Each structure stands twice: as C-alpha cells, then as structure tokens.
Amino acid sequence: MLVWSARRHSGASRRARLVLAAGAGVAAASLVVGLVGLVAMVPDWSAYREQRVTLAGVVSIGVVLSGVLFSVGLLRMPGLAGDTRTVARHLLDAVVVGAALWFVGWVLLSEPTRILGAATPTTCTAILLASVAVAIVVGVAVVAVLRTARPRRGLILTGAGIVTTAVGGLGVATGVCQPGTAMVLASTVAVPVGVLVLVWAVRFPDTPGEPHGDVIRRGTAYAFLPMLGMAASAVYHLLLEGRFTAPGIAAGIAEGFALVARQYVALLDVRAYAHRLAESEAHYRDLAHTDALTGLANRRGLLEELRRVHQRDVPVVLLALDLDGFKYVNDMRGHDVGDAVLGDVGARLRQNLRPGDLAARLGGDEFAVLMRTGPAEAQRAADRLLGVLCRPYEQGDGIVFLSVSIGIARRTGGSDVPTLLRNADLALRYAKQRGKNRVEQYDIAYDQLLRRRTTLEHELRGAVERGELHLVFQPVAEIPAVRPVGAEALLRWTHPRLGKVRPDEFIPLAEECGMIATLGSWVLHQACHQLALWRAAGHDVWVSVNVSPRELHAPEYVEQVAEALRAHRVPSQRLVLEVTEHTVATDLDELIKRLRALRAIGVRIALDDFGAGYSSLGQLRHLPIDILKIDHSLVAEQKSPVDGRPDRVFAPYVDVVMRLGHQLGLQVIAEGVTNQTEMAAVVEAGCRFGQGQLFGWGVPAEHLEALLESATSPGARAVPAVPRQIGGRADGGVGAPVNRTPDADPAQSSHEVDQRNPTRGDQDVRSVDSAREMRQA
Ligand SMILES: Nc1nc2c(ncn2[C@@H]2O[C@H](COP(=O)(O)OP(=O)(O)OP(=O)(O)O)[C@@H](O)[C@H]2O)c(=O)[nH]1
C-alpha cells in the first residue's frame, strides 16, 4: 500500500517514501516473525525461554533495521533533505533527543525505580539495541517536525506513523521476552496502526521548506529540553541511590558527544555564514564603489582612492571631464543612445588609462581620471583623451559626434582631497567657458574669477528686492541740432560691499543663470514709469530698452510689454525695444514672429549694434524693425582714403547703412559718436540721430530731465559735447552684448554726471514726437 501510495509522488519525495515503505515492510516482517513464534510457542509459552530470547533477538534486528530505514526515509523527505552537513545536523539533533530519551527510559526501567517491576525484560539484551534504534527514530521524528516549515501536517502524521510502528516493534520484541503474552498481543496492534498512519500521511502534499535554513533563524534552544530531562532523571536516580551502570553511562557519553559534535557543526555553520557575509559585503562594497552604466569607479570609489593616495607622498593629478552638449544626444537620439554613448566613453577611458590610474564616472556626463604623475604628463594624457573621446560614436542607427572639456588640477603642498576635486572642477568650468572641447589647467586666477562670478550670481538674485539696481538714461540726440529726443535706459548695479558692478560683468551672468527675464521686466517697468513721469512733465521723449534674446524667446514677453505700457499709461510708440544683431543670429523665425507681435501693439523695434558682424543684409530685409542703430565701430573717425587728411569728413559705412536704411524705410541712429568730426561725417551721410559721448553718457533720470528742459526752454542752445569721463562708459542695457563699447565705464558716479550735466543752451530745439516725425527728420 505504501509502495503504491509512494508512486503518487515523484523525485526525492517518491524515493523517501519508498525507503519509508521498505522500513514499514521490515517492521511488518518482524511483526509476522514475532506472531509466528507466538503462535508456535503459545501453548507452553513460558517453557520456551531460550527460543523466546532468540525470537526477541530476531525481532529486535527487524526493529533496528526498520528504524534505520525510517530514519533515512524521514531525513530524505523534501523540506528536510539537504547537503551532507544538513543531514549531519539533523542526525546529531536526533541523537541528542534520542540519547536523552533513552537515558530517561533507562532510569525508569532500571533499579531502583523499575516501573515495569517483574515484567522488565532483563534477560533479552538484544532489546537494548532495538530500544536505541527506537530512541533515535523518535529523535529523528521530533527533529523532522521541528525543522520543517509549515504546513507540515503530512510530516507530523508520517513521524507519528513511524514512531508508532517502531515502538510497536520494540513492544513485540520486549513482549516476546516476557513470561506473559499480553504485551506481545498489545504491541502487534501498534505496528499495523503505525503503518496505516504512514499510508494516510501520504495523502498530504509534500511540505515545502528550506533544508539549509538561515543560521541566524535556526535556534538550538530545544537542546536544553533533553539535557534538562537527562539531568532531572540522573538527579532523581541518585536521590534513590541508584547506580550508574554501563548502559546509562553510555547514554550519557553519547549525549555528550552528540552535543559536542553538534556544536562543532554549528561552528562550521557560523564560519560558513561569516564567510558568505564577508563575500556579500565585499560584493556590495564593490557595487557601492562602481558605476553600473560604465563599470568605472563611481564618485565614492574615486573619493576612496583619492583619500588613499593622499596619504602617500606621490605626485597626484586629477582630470575632470565633461561631455560637451551631451543633453542634445539624449534629446535628439533618446536616453538609450545616450546611455550607450556614456558606456563607450567609459570603455575608451578604460582603454587609454596608464597603469595605476583610475577612471571614474561622477554622474551624468561627468567623468574623472586620477593619475599618479606630474602635470606635464597629465597634460599629454588629457590631450590624448581629448582626441580619443572626440572620435565619432557608432550607435546602431547612426553616428554621434561629441566633444569633451577637460580640467586638470594637481595636488600641491597642503591641498586636501576636496580642494583637489574643486580645483579640477574649476579648471573644467573654465574650459567650458573658454569654448569647450579643450583642456585647461587649474590656475589661481580662474579661481578668483569664478569665485567672483559665484558671488555675483548669488548677490544678483536679491539685488532687485534690496533696491540695489537703478537705471541711467543715455540721450539720443537729433543732429546736427544736438537736441535730445530720446533716451536709452541702461541698468546699473551698486552693491553695498562689492561697489559698482560692471554691467558687462553682471548682465551676461544674469543671462546664464536665468535671471535676465526678472531683470528685464524690472527695467521695462522702471523705464515706462520714468517715461510716464517725463511725459507728465510735458517732455516729448521716447525711451528705449534693451531686450535679451532669452526674453524675446518667451511667448509671454509680448503680453508683459503690453501690460507694462498699460500699467504706466504710456503710449506704445514711445517705447523702443532694442534687439541686438546677436539675437538675430540665433533664431530668426522665432524672432520675426515675436517682433511682429510687438509691433502690432505699437512698440517700435530698433536693431542695435548693426554692423558689428552677426546678421546678413538679407536677413535685414525680413526683420520687422523701425530703427537701425549703426554700431560705433562703423561710426569711428576715419581718414579719407583720397588724401589721408584726418579732418576730412569720411564715414563710408555710415553712408552705406544710411542708404540701406532709407531704402528699407527705417530710421538710422549713429551710435558711439564721440566728437564733432564724427558727427559731421554721419550728418553728411544723411544720419539725423546720434548717440554717444558727444551727447552724453548714461545719467540719472533727473539729469536727463534737466537736459530735456534745457532743450525746450526759450533760447535753448545745442547740447554741448560732454567730455569723456575717466574710465569711459559701459552700455549696460539688458541683453546688450559684452564689450560692445570699448570705452565702457560702470564706475560713473552721479557726481561726475552732475559735473558733465549740459547747461541750458540757446539752440532752437524741436521735439520729435513719433516714428513718423523721426522719419521726416
Ligand atoms: N543618457 C543618460 N543621460 C544622463 C544620465 N545622467 C544624466 N544625463 C543627462 O546628461 C545631460 C548632462 O547635461 P549637462 O552636462 O548639464 O549639459 P551638456 O548638454 O553636456 O552641456 P555642457 O556640459 O554645458 O556642454 C543632462 O541632459 C542629463 O539629463 C544618464 O545616466 N544617462
């Protein structure tokens, strides 16, 4: 039956059940032998003393054999069976339990307790062996049940069946030795009951379980129970003045050895566990120091290596690398291609390392190479890496072209790890600033430069709220009458600690750090506010404001301008927005769209710095503008090519631009007019408006108002030329390109401006009211 039921299982489970079936078969056979003997001897049972001893021996052998098979079968059950050490562990546990049980049994059966009294089988020594086998079987069953994960109903039943069968077998062997037949008869019932329970247990599914278990979760506290049982029964035995004979001592020795062996196996388990722990720790440490995408070290790995080399007295150079424009690879080709390129970069770095150097990916498209060498060799290595990393990257559906910027910093006397990292990063930033695709060595001068930039960027963020910004206005004059008709609003920043900050320093910075829109909006409102005040005072003037490419790029800019005009109630024609040729060069279609929208609300558009070199004449034809401002470089005084006389009026480019402007229906303003000769030249070329040193620098609003008043008062004279101030001027219009006026001077104080303030003149001054009037003029 058992064999048949075992076939319902497969693999290890089937094999285990077949062994159990063999055990049950042997147990049944010994039962049959016992019964046959019983039947043969029962008429004169007590007379067959010797034959019964032999029969008890035969049955005991059957019990031992079936006990071994039961133990093996149980230990091979799924959920228990594992490697040799697992089996050894279970077996030793079973011996610990079994030896304790046997010892307790020995105490109870031996003198003086003798619970079986006269029925004690003292003559059949073979039973001793069977009892040991049964004790071990019970131990194995207890351990199997305790060690198997739930649900374990099937295993509990299997254990119960095995124990019942084994105990039944022992009962038969013991009963055969006794003068009466009661015990044999009672025990013969136990064996088939046990086998039936075994058959019943097969109906339950195999238990799952983890034979190896976790050394942390696997407890050995249960071992106290058998020890306590043993100790209590030993004390009890001593108290009754019992003697410890050889079997009792043997059981004690077996228990002791089993416990020691079990501890040894536990120690091996702990050692193996500690080894696994150390291995996984090393693995995770490696992972924690490795970049998953490239397999290079990550930032933590680099830092650890830096700290390590920092303790040694060797030359150390750190290369900081950053791919140029990498975000476009992601944007255009997708993140997967971006990842593949980063992987290739890692591989190229690895292939080009010198022995002992370390490459790392610090994150994103930032890499670093730590070299144990001097700066000259590092420079050569960096140049080589620049070439290697700039080679095309073949990526499935096409080639990716990239360049890289590299900063080099070397460890100097007292510099620590953070300083080395920071210096390499500064050198990298400098390489980026200087146009990318290049190598730069760290220099203290960049450091100061970048520190100042960082300070300025930080301070600029609160400059509007702290009221550190103000506008100055540079007059635009009608020429040759030299009558102010407009003013260009220029932004100035005076910081309480840093003093006056040059516009050509802070405006590009505002562009880069995304503050230009905030500054531009502030300038627009201030300029409109001032325009409203001047108009309320009866001055017929317009104001121009410089607009950055970034502002023009924003779709909401047109609405912002309209809102500013509404808020300050100024006619839109009085506002001129100056865009630079640089803006034109970036995104012409977008620019045209935005300029058209601005003109649609009545605002006039001036193209600043025309001729400085960005836009083509073809583009000019498409640009919806009203005013051309000729760059100062075209206005600058030139000698006549005919006779070389400096006093001879000659402005060929102004002449050309004037014709072009008039052809296109534009007004033209000559910028950077510094003296009478230049004014005469631009007037002769047909230009009627000028701006520059000759007509005044950027002055506070009240000074420009005084200028306007002087121009409109009866008997007013032409505005006198203003002497060039110390240090020149800075054209601080928002969005103005850097260094577009060589004579820039941000340090201009209101005091200086006061001194230069034009006196009221007697020139016949007319007002220019609108673009139409400008055109007529
Ligand atoms: N594919 C990929 N992209 C990443 C990963 N980590 C960061 N990035 C992207 O890498 C880009 C890094 O861009 P930046 O270095 O700021 O800019 P850049 O385009 O390289 O420009 P510059 O450095 O100024 O030349 C960003 O677009 C990030 O989103 C990554 O693991 N995989």
The ligand as a Tripos MOL2 file, in Angstrom:
@<TRIPOS>MOLECULE
LIG
   32    34     1     0     0
SMALL
NO_CHARGES

@<TRIPOS>ATOM
      1 N1         21.5730   59.0300  -21.1620 N.pl3     1 LIG1
      2 C1         21.8400   59.4920  -19.9400 C.ar      1 LIG1
      3 N2         21.7990   60.8080  -19.7350 N.ar      1 LIG1
      4 C2         22.0850   61.2800  -18.4970 C.ar      1 LIG1
      5 C3         22.3970   60.4250  -17.4380 C.ar      1 LIG1
      6 N3         22.6200   61.1890  -16.3420 N.ar      1 LIG1
      7 C4         22.4410   62.4650  -16.7150 C.ar      1 LIG1
      8 N4         22.1220   62.5400  -18.0180 N.ar      1 LIG1
      9 C5         21.8510   63.7100  -18.8450 C.3       1 LIG1
     10 O1         23.0990   64.2850  -19.2030 O.3       1 LIG1
     11 C6         22.8860   65.6430  -19.5030 C.3       1 LIG1
     12 C7         24.0050   66.4410  -18.8820 C.3       1 LIG1
     13 O2         23.8930   67.6670  -19.3900 O.3       1 LIG1
     14 P1         24.8280   68.8500  -18.9560 P.3       1 LIG1
     15 O3         26.2060   68.3840  -18.6440 O.co2     1 LIG1
     16 O4         24.1430   69.6280  -17.9060 O.co2     1 LIG1
     17 O5         24.8070   69.6830  -20.2320 O.3       1 LIG1
     18 P2         25.5100   69.4310  -21.6060 P.3       1 LIG1
     19 O6         24.4620   69.2930  -22.6530 O.co2     1 LIG1
     20 O7         26.5180   68.3550  -21.5440 O.co2     1 LIG1
     21 O8         26.1640   70.8240  -21.7790 O.3       1 LIG1
     22 P3         27.5960   71.2950  -21.3000 P.3       1 LIG1
     23 O9         28.0500   70.4070  -20.1920 O.co2     1 LIG1
     24 O10        27.3970   72.7000  -20.8730 O.co2     1 LIG1
     25 O11        28.4420   71.1670  -22.5040 O.co2     1 LIG1
     26 C8         21.5020   66.0140  -18.9840 C.3       1 LIG1
     27 O12        20.6270   66.1720  -20.0560 O.3       1 LIG1
     28 C9         21.1020   64.8070  -18.1410 C.3       1 LIG1
     29 O13        19.7100   64.5820  -18.1910 O.3       1 LIG1
     30 C10        22.4240   59.0170  -17.6870 C.ar      1 LIG1
     31 O14        22.6940   58.1960  -16.8200 O.2       1 LIG1
     32 N5         22.1350   58.6100  -18.9500 N.ar      1 LIG1
@<TRIPOS>BOND
     1     1     2 1
     2     2     3 ar
     3     2    32 ar
     4     3     4 ar
     5     4     5 ar
     6     4     8 ar
     7     5     6 ar
     8     5    30 ar
     9     6     7 ar
    10     7     8 ar
    11     8     9 1
    12     9    10 1
    13     9    28 1
    14    10    11 1
    15    11    12 1
    16    11    26 1
    17    12    13 1
    18    13    14 1
    19    14    15 2
    20    14    16 1
    21    14    17 1
    22    17    18 1
    23    18    19 2
    24    18    20 1
    25    18    21 1
    26    21    22 1
    27    22    23 2
    28    22    24 1
    29    22    25 1
    30    26    27 1
    31    26    28 1
    32    28    29 1
    33    30    31 2
    34    30    32 ar
@<TRIPOS>SUBSTRUCTURE
     1 LIG1         1 GROUP 0 **** ****
